[in-house]
Amino acid sequence: MDPIHGLKVGFSPSVIDEAVNNVRHVLESGRLVDNKYVPEFKAMLQSWTKGSYTALFGSNTSAQECLFRAMKCHPGDVMVFLATGYVTPVFAAERLGMIPMFIDVDPDTMDPDAEQLESLCKCTLVRAFNLVSNGGRIPSNIAVLQSICDKYNVALIDDAAHSFGSQRTDPDGTEHYGGLLGRFGVFSFFATKAMTTGEGGALVSQYHHEAVADAEMYARHGKSTQFGADSQVSHVPGYSCRFSEIDAAIGCATIRAVPDAIERRAEIAQIYQNTLSEHFHFFDYGKSNYYKLPVTSKRGPFRADDFTTVLAEDHAIQLSGKIYPSPVYRHPAFKHRFNWVDCPGAAQWSANHVCLPMHEFLTNHDVTRVITATREYFKDN
Ligand SMILES: Cc1ncc(COP(=O)(O)O)c(C=O)c1O
């Protein structure tokens, strides 16, 4: 039995040829930073993000930390995170002395708890709400979350590490785009993501040019420019987390593959929904990029780990891994500082969801194998 991988990153021969040619061009030019491809890749990202101001970084995490500096976040400022979010933006906030707080999600919808967000905004000096579109799914209550942030002048930071190319249309026709949900959007181009250059990240903003430029300065040793007279002067105590010309050369090729990949993943998601909704609860994903397809069981207590093991051992099918196996505040790195935090919805969702195999290289035959294996599992369990 050929193994079926849950998550697979790969590129067509034409994308690989283009990337290799671009990288050769960089090496031949002898200029490995901020030359031809960094501005070209930036321009491509700008056309994906409706002309947003864009800066590139070594990672999503470094982009966020530079952004927090550029926003002049101070020790004691509160940043609200989703309990189902990722650890590194919380680490970044704590490095600035900020106080992380967490809001729960509804395990039945995956939507953040808007009431909790509003209560925190009412009672504490919240600087920012850091929102993740888990697995590429933009929350269905995004308009409510946005209006709370507007009402309390809280910066909505759209951590779009999972949601490059995701969309959602509200019933009133309002369109939402991954990366453009708030004042700032931050992508990750890490090796497993829906748009990848191996490593890297980008900060985008439709209106806040100055903050984006300042964040970029932080990435560049605190210098306002890479070349020229001012490149010897550090204006702020910066970091060193630039995006390289080689990453940009790769990105100029890989970004072209994104639309077709999303289209194929959406087709696969539809097949799973059409065939497995007797067993799985599918969420309202909007026009997700289907970076991952999280589902929960419809029947009683579901042993997600058991399902994962049976599919792997009996059918050679790997799931694509949970989005996150536990709420973010439970990581040992926090040394039990958040023991008092309790987000039961997030805990339930983290424990009970699985992510079905999802990548654009799955054939219809592979998808049928997943469906058959799932049906067999639920017959026996
Ligand atoms: C939601 C989220 N934010 C941030 C990151 C960190 O991204 P990077 O590795 O580019 O710093 C990840 C990584 O998986 C993530 O899932």
The ligand as a MOL file (V3000), in Angstrom:
LIG
                    3D

  0  0  0     0  0            999 V3000
M  V30 BEGIN CTAB
M  V30 COUNTS 16 16 0 0 0
M  V30 BEGIN ATOM
M  V30 1 C -0.4310 31.0970 13.6890 0
M  V30 2 C 1.0610 31.1090 13.5880 0
M  V30 3 N 1.7190 32.2560 13.8260 0
M  V30 4 C 3.0580 32.3190 13.7420 0
M  V30 5 C 3.8000 31.2120 13.4060 0
M  V30 6 C 5.2850 31.3120 13.3410 0
M  V30 7 O 5.6980 31.4430 12.0030 0
M  V30 8 P 7.2580 31.5740 11.6770 0
M  V30 9 O 7.8610 30.2320 11.7960 0
M  V30 10 O 7.2860 32.0980 10.2530 0
M  V30 11 O 7.8120 32.5460 12.6180 0
M  V30 12 C 3.1590 29.9980 13.1470 0
M  V30 13 C 3.9520 28.8150 12.8090 0
M  V30 14 O 3.5130 27.7590 12.4890 0
M  V30 15 C 1.7580 29.9400 13.2430 0
M  V30 16 O 1.1010 28.7890 13.0480 0
M  V30 END ATOM
M  V30 BEGIN BOND
M  V30 1 1 1 2
M  V30 2 1 2 3
M  V30 3 2 2 15
M  V30 4 2 3 4
M  V30 5 1 4 5
M  V30 6 1 5 6
M  V30 7 2 5 12
M  V30 8 1 6 7
M  V30 9 1 7 8
M  V30 10 2 8 9
M  V30 11 1 8 10
M  V30 12 1 8 11
M  V30 13 1 12 13
M  V30 14 1 12 15
M  V30 15 2 13 14
M  V30 16 1 15 16
M  V30 END BOND
M  V30 END CTAB
M  END
